Every structure is written in C-alpha cells, then in structure tokens.
Amino acid sequence: MALLGEYGERVSETLSRTLTLEFPDPYFRELVADYPTRGGRMLRPSLCLAACAAFGGSIDRSIPTAVAIELMHNAFLVHDDIEDES
C-alpha cells in the first residue's frame, strides 16, 4: 500500500506542475485545477504505474499517462456534479 501512496505522490506532483502551465483563459485554468486540488487517493493513476512496474516498464515514462488518467477521472467527476446539479 505504501508503494501506491508513493506513486500517487509522484502523479500529484506532476499534475500540480502541469496545471501551473499557462492557459489561454485564466478562468478555464481555475476550473481544470479545482478538482485535482481537492485531494484524493490517486488510485487509478497509481494502479497504472504499478501495472507498468509489474511488467518491467519505466515508471518515469508512464507518469504522463497516469496524469491523463487522473484528469479523465476528474472530468467524469465534473460531469457527474453537473448532472446532479451540485
């Protein structure tokens, strides 16, 4: 379980750096950055990195994929909140 936590930290750090990049619209940047900063276990991207390691892949090379998985998960959460009118 500690290894998944370590993977989650690496994804979270990369995600934070990615979200500080300049967006064309500051309002859009705030919306995109909100959900990942709410905190979470980073389970999906951590499992991506764990699967990569299990099959002998490079963790460093798979971090962008793990970040993309987390952003996609956050997009689903936003969509769900819109549907629920929350």
N, C-alpha and C positions, 0 to 999 in steps of 0.2 A: 504494500500500500504506500510505503514511503517513496518508492520509485515513481508511482503515478503522481504523487504530490510534486516531486522534482520535475517531472515532465510538464505538469500543469504550470509550475512557476516559469519554466522556460518559454512556454507558449504565451503566458500572460505578459512577460517582459517584452517579447517580440511584438505582441499585439499592441501594447502601450506605445512602443516606438513607432509602429506603423500608423497608429491613429494620431500621432503628432505631426504627420506629414501635412503639407498644405493642401486644403481642399478648395475647390473653386468658390464654394459658398460656405461661410463660417457656420451658418445655421445647420446645414447638412452635416458638417463635421460633428457638431454637438449631438445631433440625433444618432449618428453612427457610433459615436464614442460612449453614449449613455449606457447601453445595456452591458457591454463588457466590463464597465467600471462598477457595476452593481455587485460584483463578487460572485463567485461560483466555484464549482469544483473542477472545472475544465476537464470533465470526464471524457467526453468524446475526443478532443484532441490528444489527451493523454493516452487513450487507448490506441489512437493512430500511431503515436510514437512507440508505444510498447509493441505493437504488431510489427512495426518497421524493425525494431531492435531484435525481435524474436526471429525474424527472417534474415538477419545479418545486414540490414540496410543502414544507411548513415542517418543518425538522428538529426544532425545539423541540416542535411539536405531535405529532410521531411518536415521540418518546422513550418515552412510556408504553407504546406498542405494542411497541417494541423491548425494553423491560424485560420485558414479558409474554412475549415470545418466549423470552428468556433463562431466565425462571423455568420456562416449559414444558419447555424443553430440560433443565433441571436435574431436573425431575420425572421425565423419561424416564431420566436417569442413575440416580436413586434407585431407580426401578422395576427397571432392569437390574441394579443391585447386589443388590437383594433376590432377583431370580431367580437370580443367580449365587452367592448366599449369601456375598457378600464383605463 
